[in-house]
């Protein structure tokens, strides 16, 4: 009787051995079965970038309606006037969508300087926390910093992909500093809009000449707008925006006469429409008292729309 070369247990051991070799090869060369890569959640921090030091209050509103982020802001970042950047993280950085607020201490910095600082911040977040993508909410001139960063540096420079961009009251064609029209005083002749020749307070006892106030406002407006890129520059930069970035533009109108939120005109804010692909653009026009520039982020309508846009709710 011939002796069997293999029995059934030898065959089982052979199969197990071959399977182990194949799995080991895949693990070493491709990392196919690395649990950390298979199950690692893709985090998407939400960056708040604001003017007027409004980030903290705005972030609190979003946190209230987005408890999944851990109940508080995950990191506060201060960009100082000398360029130094201070990071103040807490335990919520491991949340799926941690909220990171950025505050520029020196509001006299140009948009290009702010966008360069934002690039440094994104590179830091990528290296230290392995973030590879982010969403951004820009308020006022903070919107310009986000847009300028995304189109000047982008993923090639900071290794962070901008998925969603919410622009709130962004002055893409500058701001408007409004001054009430000059009112004709009792007994004053003329149309009330003529400067008082050599008599600053004539017809306006106890107060400054409105024409002087108007001139001062125009000078402030020019000083502010000089810090922003021109719209022609924005159009050139727009060519480098990631074509997959989705954009939500929120703006307010409280005054039919100026068609603005008191600081940014609707025309200035909505000019963003021509800087992004039409298929990725949507907008929200707010009206009423809560559409005033400093109130837009506290508007319950804008809050709901932002949450729906970022969290697909």
PyMOL commands that set and color helices and strands:
alter all, ss='L'
color gray80, all
select helices_A, chain A and resi 8-30+35-39+55-65+67-69+91-94+111-129+141-152+154-158+210-225+231-238+266-275+278-280+289-291+293-298+300-311
alter helices_A, ss='H'
color red, helices_A
select strands_A, chain A and resi 45-50+75-79+85-89+99-104+133-139+161-168+246-253+281-287
alter strands_A, ss='S'
color yellow, strands_A
deselect
rebuild
show_as cartoon
